[in-house]
Amino acid sequence: MSVITKHTLSPEKWVQSYSDYLYNYTITRVNNDDLAKDLVQETFFAGLKSMKNFQGKASERTWLISILKRKIIDHYRKINSTKGKAEVRMNFYKDGENEGQWIEERAPNSWASDADKNIENTELKHTLEDCIDHLPEKYSMVFKMKTIQGFETEEICKELDITASNLWVIIHRARTQLRRCMEDNWFNN
C-alpha cells in the first residue's frame, strides 16, 4: 500500500524558497524584469488569498507555479484584449484642406518602397546572424534549437543533457546578449 504525502504550505518561506525559481520561470515568458517581479509578487499575494483552497495534493512550488501561469496568461489576455484599447490618433495631413487624423488601426500603410524594406531586412538579418554567432557556443546552440529550429524543450534537454530550468536560463541570457548586440550594432547605427 502506497503512502500518499499530504503537502503543506509555509508562506513565511515562499520568498526565500521560491522567488528566484518563479522569477526565472517568468522572465523567460515575459522578457521584462519589472513585469516579471510584479507577476511573482502577485503570485505570492494570490497564494496567500487562496491558501484555503490548497488541498495538499501538489507540492507548494507546483501550486505556486500553477498560480503564476494563470497570472502570465491573464497578463497576455489583458494586453491583447481589444477592450480598453484607446483609439490612437495620428496625423495624416498636417495642413491644407485634407488636414485631419486617422485612427491608427485604420491608417493606410506606408507608401515606402518595398526595395528599401528588402534591403533593410537583409541588413537586419545579417546583423542578427552576426550577433548569434558571437554568443557563447552553448548559448548559440540552445537559442538556435529552441527559437529558430523549433525543437521542444524536452528534446533539447535530452540532447544536451541539461535541465529545463537550465535551458530557460540559457535562453534568457542569450536573449539578453542578443538584445545588447542588436542595440549596439543595429539600433544605434
N, C-alpha and C positions, 0 to 999 in steps of 0.2 A: 504494500500500500504506500503510495507516494504522499509525502507531506507537502501541503500547499502553503507557501510562505505568504503571510499577510504583511504587506509593506505598510510602513507608517510615514507620516510627514514630520519633518523637522524644519519649519520655516525659518527658524533662527540661524540655520546653517546654509540656507539657499544661496545667499550672495557669495559666501566663501567657497561653497562646494560646486556651484553650477554656473556662476556668472560668466566665466571665461568660455566654458563649453557652449552656452547659449549664445554668447556674443559671436563666437566663431561660426556657429551654425547660421546665425542671422546675417552676418556681414557678407557671406558668400551669396546670399539671396537678394539682398537689397543694395549692396555696394555703396553704402553711405554710413559713415562712422556714427554720426549723431542719431540718425534714424535707427540704426542697429541697437544703440544703447537705450533709446526710448522704448523700442519694442521689447527688449529684455526686461526693462523696468515695468512696463505694462503687464508682462507675463507674470512677474512676481506679484503684482497687485491683484491680478485676476486669480492667481493661485490662492492668495490669502482669502479673497472673497468666496471662492468656491471650494474651500477645504472640506466643507460638509459633504460635498459630492464625491470626494476621494474614497474609493472602495477598497484600496489596497491590493488590487489585482496586478497593477503595474508598479514598476519602481518609481520612486519620486522623480528621477530625472526623465524617465519616459513620459510621465504625466505632465511635467513642465514643458517638454518638447511638444506634446500634442497641443497644449495651450498656445505655445509660441507659433506653431504652424498656423493656427487659426488667426492669430494676430497678424502674421505676414500676409495671409490670404486676404484678410479684411483691409489691410493697407492697400494692396493692389486693386481690390474691388473699388475702394474709395477713389483712388486716383484715376481709374479707368471708367468710373461712372460718368454718364452723361448728365446726371442730376448734379446740380450745383456748379456746373461749368459756367463761368462768367463769359458773356459774349466779349470777345476781344476784338476791338475795332481797330482797323488800320487805315491809314490814308492811302488812297489810290491816286487821286489827282489832288495836288495841293492848291491849285488856283484855277481861275477861269470858270467857264460855265459848267464844267464837269466836276467841280470840286465836290468832294464827299468822302464817305468812309465805307468800307466793306466790313462785314462780319468776317473775321479771319478764316473761319472754316469754309466760307463761300467765296473767298477771293480767288481770282483767276490765277493759274500757275504762272510762274516766271516765264518770260519770253527769251531767256538767255539761250545761247547756242548749245545744242547737245554736244557739239565737238568740244567745247570748253569743259563741259561736265565730264566727258570721257577722258580727257587729258588729266583733269584734276583727280578723277577716280583712280586712274592708272598710277599717278604720283602718290596718292594716298596708299594704295595697295603696296607699292614698293617700300614706302616708309614703314608701314606696319610690318611687312615681312622682315625688314632690317631690324626692327625693334624686337621681334620674336626671336630672330637669330642671335641677338645679343643677350637673351635671357640665359641663366644657368641651364645646363643641359637637361637636368631633371625637370625644371620648371617648364622649359620649352616643350619637352616630350609630353608631359601631363596636360599642358594647356592645349596643344595640338590635338591630342587624342580626345579630350573631353569637348572642347569648343569647336574645333574645325572638323574633325573626323566623326564626331558624334558617338563615341563609344560610351557605353553605360558605365556608371561608377564602379559596379562590381567587377566588370571586365578589366578595367584599368587597375583596380586594386589587386586583383589576382595576377595580372600580367607583371606588374611592377613590385609585387609583394609589399604593399603599403596598406594602411588602414584608410577607411573612408574619411575620417576626420583629418588625417594627414593629407589626403588628396585635396580636400577643400581648403586647407591652409596653403598648400602649394598653389592652387588656383588663385586664391586671394592675393598671395604675394606676387604671382606672375602678372595678374591684372594691375596691381599697384605699380609694378615696374614698367609695364607697358604704357600705362597712363602717363607716367613721368616721362618716358622716352618719347611718346607721341606729343606731349606738351612741348618738350624741348626741340623736337625735330620737325613737327608739322604745324602746330598751332602758333608757335612763337616765331615762325619764319615770315 
